[in-house]
Amino acid sequence: MKPLSVLLNLICKPFKQRTIMEAKVIMYTERRGYSTDQIRHTMTVGELIDCLSQFDADAKIYTAHDNGYTYGGIGWSDFTDDFDEDGRGIR
């Protein structure tokens, strides 16, 4: 499994952007450290579920990086709960 590193340093500022073709949710992210120990606050799984529950279940989720200059997506294989001795997620 691949880690979703942006989940660990997530800023939950999603917003819904509707188009004629599809609903989108943009999750703005930023890097806040070089290891998970350096992250002072991150959401729990429950908080993330609550946050996302306000959006249409069929809306596609995109991650925004570099102030919206680049974008990414999220897939099932992007999550892990397996870490090495340095606290880095193992892909």
C-alpha positions as CSV (number, residue, x, y, z in Angstrom):
1,M,0.0,0.0,0.0
2,K,1.1,3.5,-0.7
3,P,1.0,6.3,1.9
4,L,-1.0,9.4,1.2
5,S,1.6,11.8,2.6
6,V,-0.6,14.8,2.0
7,L,-3.2,13.3,4.4
8,L,-0.6,13.6,7.2
9,N,-0.2,17.3,6.6
10,L,-3.7,18.1,5.4
11,I,-5.3,21.5,5.6
12,C,-9.0,20.8,5.5
13,K,-10.1,23.7,3.3
14,P,-12.1,21.7,0.8
15,F,-14.7,23.5,-1.3
16,K,-17.2,22.3,-3.8
17,Q,-16.8,23.4,-7.4
18,R,-19.7,22.4,-9.6
19,T,-19.5,22.2,-13.3
20,I,-22.0,20.9,-15.9
21,M,-19.9,17.7,-16.2
22,E,-19.0,16.8,-12.6
23,A,-18.8,17.9,-9.0
24,K,-15.3,18.4,-7.6
25,V,-13.9,18.7,-4.1
26,I,-10.5,20.4,-3.9
27,M,-8.4,19.5,-0.8
28,Y,-5.6,22.1,-0.3
29,T,-2.5,20.6,1.2
30,E,0.9,21.8,2.2
31,R,4.1,20.2,3.5
32,R,4.7,20.9,7.2
33,G,7.6,18.7,8.1
34,Y,10.0,16.0,7.1
35,S,8.5,13.4,9.3
36,T,5.2,12.7,11.0
37,D,6.7,13.7,14.3
38,Q,7.0,17.3,13.1
39,I,3.3,17.6,12.4
40,R,1.6,19.4,15.3
41,H,-1.9,18.8,14.2
42,T,-3.6,16.6,11.6
43,M,-7.2,15.3,11.3
44,T,-8.3,11.9,12.5
45,V,-10.0,9.5,10.1
46,G,-13.3,10.3,11.8
47,E,-12.8,14.0,11.3
48,L,-11.9,13.5,7.7
49,I,-15.0,11.4,7.1
50,D,-17.1,14.1,8.8
51,C,-15.5,16.8,6.7
52,L,-16.1,14.9,3.4
53,S,-19.6,13.9,4.4
54,Q,-20.9,17.4,3.6
55,F,-20.1,16.9,-0.1
56,D,-21.9,14.9,-2.8
57,A,-20.9,11.3,-2.6
58,D,-20.2,11.2,-6.3
59,A,-17.9,14.3,-6.3
60,K,-14.3,13.6,-7.4
61,I,-11.6,14.6,-4.9
62,Y,-8.5,16.4,-6.1
63,T,-5.5,17.6,-4.0
64,A,-4.1,21.0,-4.7
65,H,-0.4,21.7,-4.1
66,D,1.8,24.8,-4.4
67,N,-1.2,27.2,-3.9
68,G,-3.2,25.5,-6.7
69,Y,-0.3,25.5,-9.2
70,T,-0.3,21.7,-9.4
71,Y,-3.0,19.1,-8.6
72,G,-3.2,15.4,-7.7
73,G,-5.8,12.7,-7.0
74,I,-6.4,10.1,-4.4
75,G,-6.7,6.4,-5.0
76,W,-7.3,3.3,-2.9
77,S,-3.6,2.3,-3.0
78,D,-2.5,5.7,-1.6
79,F,-3.2,4.8,2.0
80,T,-1.0,2.9,4.5
81,D,-0.7,2.2,8.2
82,D,2.7,0.6,7.8
83,F,5.7,2.7,8.8
84,D,9.5,2.2,9.0
85,E,11.6,2.9,12.1
86,D,11.9,6.6,11.1
87,G,8.2,7.0,10.9
88,R,8.0,7.1,7.1
89,G,5.1,5.4,5.4
90,I,6.1,2.2,3.6
91,R,4.8,1.9,0.0
